[in-house]
């Protein structure tokens, strides 16, 4: 299998969206890690960047559908934003490596209203990077990263939150090292990618799958010889995998 980087996947995502006039050229100084499109076509952008002419980075912002910066969107972060996910109710989950979001203390994880104001009711916190977030159909929030505590409780690199941000203590499969990517299949099973040697106590080389309750799926064990940083599920159920590997499932 050809090596595919997450940067390439991000470029493809950007190109897919950019089937619009050449006037779409917002410009940022830095790197973009995550994009999400709101219901009105506005584009949320997360990364490690500043606006041209600005001295300080903002790391999260919003563009209108034509690509111009939406100056009414007040949020910013004081560190790298790695993942942005929009909930079904329009609220915006933000993960990364920061301790201030929208001017308020938030350790690596926070939530914004659809207009970019900090949700004061949501503050679970993680003690290190949040790399990936995914929403289950019941509103629960999967969190993956390089943390060992989530919401003040011991969770090694992987955890789950209730919709109000409290930790789901019943979900604690753990990974052997950093989780970089999460995706949910139509049947509710959870794909986990990263740079780990095991998942839920059993050998898994950088990729594995959990049942909706967090138990390991014994029937899924393709293995990759390098870190898995991107996962996506196609409509036909096939799984796209990207990362820093040269072999997947025993094939080049």
Secondary structure, DSSP 8 states (H G I E B T S, - for coil): -----HHHHHHHHHHHHT-S-TT-----EEEEEEEEE-TTS-EEEEEEEE-TT-SS---EEEE-TTS-B-TT----BSSEEEEEEE-TTS-EEEEEE-SEETTEE-SSEEEE-TTS-B-TT----BSS-EEEEEE-TTS-EEEEES-SEETTEE-SSEEEE-TTS-B-TT----BSS-EEEEEE-TTS-EEEEES-SEETTEE-SSEEEE-TTS-B-TT----BSS-EEEEEE-TTS-EEEEES-S-BTTB-
